[in-house]
Structures are given as C-alpha cells and as structure tokens.
Amino acid sequence: MKKRMILMLVAMGIFIATIAAVKTRQIQAAIKKGAYTPPPEAVTTVTAKKEQWSATWSSVGTVAAVHGVTVSADLPGLVDKISFESGQSVEAGAELVRLDTRQERAQLEAAEAARVLAELNVNRTRGLVDKGVISQADLDRLVAEQKQAEARVGEIQATIARKTIRAPFAGVLGIRQVNLGQYLQGGAAIVSLQSIRPVYVNFAIPQQETGAIRVGSPIQVHAEGAALKAEGRVTALDSVVNEATRNVQIQATFDNADGKLRPGMFVKAETGLGVGPTVITVPTSAILYAPYGDSVFVVENVKGPKGDTYLGVRQQFVKVGASRGDQIAVLTGLKDGEQVVSSGVFKLRNGAAVKVNNTVQPGNNPAPRPEDS
C-alpha cells in the first residue's frame, strides 16, 4: 500500500513538471514573437467645433402674486351667507361672505329713532331760544346730543358693513375654509385670494453679473413637470446685496394670460448676459470625468513601439465650462477640428487602438426635447 502511494506521488510530480515545461516554452515563444496586442476598441467620434455661446445665467425662481392675501373675518360672527365657490375668479369689491347682523340691525333702528328724536328736540329748542324762553346753553347741549346720535348711527352702520366681507382686489380664490352657520372669531381665515394676471417671478443672481441685468431685460422661465414656458421682463432689482450669498434679488413680471403660473411655483429662470466667450463644443458623453482632472480622447494616427502607425487615441486633459443640452463647452485643452471620441471613453487608455463606427451617434443637441413631449 505504501509502495503504491509513493508511485502515485512520483507520477503526479512527473506530470506537473511536464505541464510546467510545456507552458514555459509557450511563454518564451510568445516573448520572442512580441507582446500581445489587444484588438481595437469600437468607438464613435465627433468633430470639435468652435462656437460663440451667448452668456446666460440660470437660477431657481419662485412665482409670487402681485397681490396676495388671506381674506379674514374682521369681526366675530355667525356665517349667514357664502357668495363664492372655491377656485372662482372674482372682481374687486365682490361679496364673499356675509355674517349675521340681526342684532346690529335692531341696534341701528334704535339709534335711528334716537337720532330723529334728537333732531326734533334741536328744531323745537331753536324756536324757544329765539323767543328767549330757553337759554343758548340748553340748545348747545341738545345739538351735541344730536351729533352723538348721528355718530352712533354711523358706528352701527360701519359694524354692519364690516360683517360683509368683500374681495379687496380682483383675483382667483383658493379653497374655501368656512361653512354656512359656522361661528368665526375675529381674524379667522376665510379664503386665499391671489392676483395672478400678471405675476412676479423672484430669483437671485451673483453680484458680479448685475451689470448686465437692467430693468426691461428679457427673461424666460420653465416649469419642470408642468410643460410650460413663459417670457417676461425684469421690473426691479433689489437695492441691497445679500451678505450671506452675495447675490442680488431680481424681480420679473409676466403677463400670465393663461394663468398657468401660480404663486409659490418652482421655476427655472434664464436671462441673457450678452455675448459670451468663444468655446469648443463637444457632447457631454465625450468627457471622462476623474478626480485628478477631466479629459477627452483625441483620435489620431499613433506610432507603435515597432515604428508602425495605427489609428489610436491620445488622452488630452481639458477644462470644461457650462453645459447646454447635450453639449458642453471646453475652455482649454482642445483645438477646433480635432476628432474626439464621443462614446466609449470609459474603456480607453492613452495610446489604445480604436475602430471608428459612427452608425449610431450619441445626442449632440444644444436644445434637446424629450421624445414624449
């Protein structure tokens, strides 16, 4: 048994030694023939073009109503009548809610009677004063009582008027927050009222860009998810610079004839800042982003180690600027007319051989539109 085990181990050793010798000879033969050359990588290319981009500034803006309030009850009372529907458009002065005024109207009748009586007393007393029966002091006292009665009538009439809540300006109402028969405390909210034709859009720009923004400058806004675009004009620049952000608040006005811009809506505001710099544009897919620097791969004839020439790539570090749609601006590092790899950059290295196939190209549109828009 022991002898058989030894023979088996010897045979195994001879087998392993034979395999090792064969592989060693194969490796030596490969070294003599030259290093292994991987096949060329399939890529797409695009020609870098020099373009003049107009300078624009994009910022997040918020839509605000020209006039916007929460209509509230001026005095406490019981809701007697509701004259509007949620979401309704109303004119200035339109009646919204009327509170119960039965007690005030009864008080008004009593005050009217007191006023009439005071007026009669004054008229009678004037004749007696002329005859010398009553002194002028008594007439003055009755005239003062007449004026107090008239003031009391005016006070009750004002209270009745304040219990009829009206729209302070024309606009669109929000969701009704009261019900018929509900008791309202003074200051209780009834409904929001927003004037949305026109509307404001408030946004901020850096202080160094304020020189290019003036009252009357055109501005565009886009609302993501709402598929709307609107154009307006800058109407005001804040007189102070925010100390924390060094930004200046800008206010633009939009006609908003269709009423799609609503107060509080999040929008992207874009405004022109004049003529921008001349830049080289390439698709964003051509940029290889890395912590040590961004780069592109330029397609050109590369000289191999044996002196042969093949189609390969040269990794070129670049400085990128703003992007616009599918394109990005290259500020430095790239020349006009150079062939740049537009897809497949993640699998390349400096000097790698490539095979160009431009049958299908990645997007390179400065203003792309989704297919389902």
Buried (B, 14 or more C-beta within 10 A) or exposed (E): EEEEEEEEEEEEEEEEEEEEEEEEEEEEEEEEEEEEEEEBBEBBBBEBBEBEBEBBBBBEBBBBBBEBBEBBBBBEBBBBEBBBEEEBBBEEEBBBBBBBBEEBEEBBEEBBEBBEEBBEBBEEBEEEBEEEEBEEEBBEBBBEBBEEBBEBBEBBBEBBEBBBBBBEBBBBBBEBBBEEEEEBEEEBEBBBBBBBBBBBBBBBBEEEBBEBBEEEBEBBBBBEEEEBEBEBEBBEBBEEBEEEEEBBBBBBBBEBEEEBBBBEBEBBBBBBBEEBEEBBBBBBBBBBEEEEEBBBBBBEEBEEEEEEEBBBBBBBBBEBBBEBBBBBBBBEBBEEEBBBBBBBBEEBEEBBBBEEEEEEBBEBEEEEEEEEE
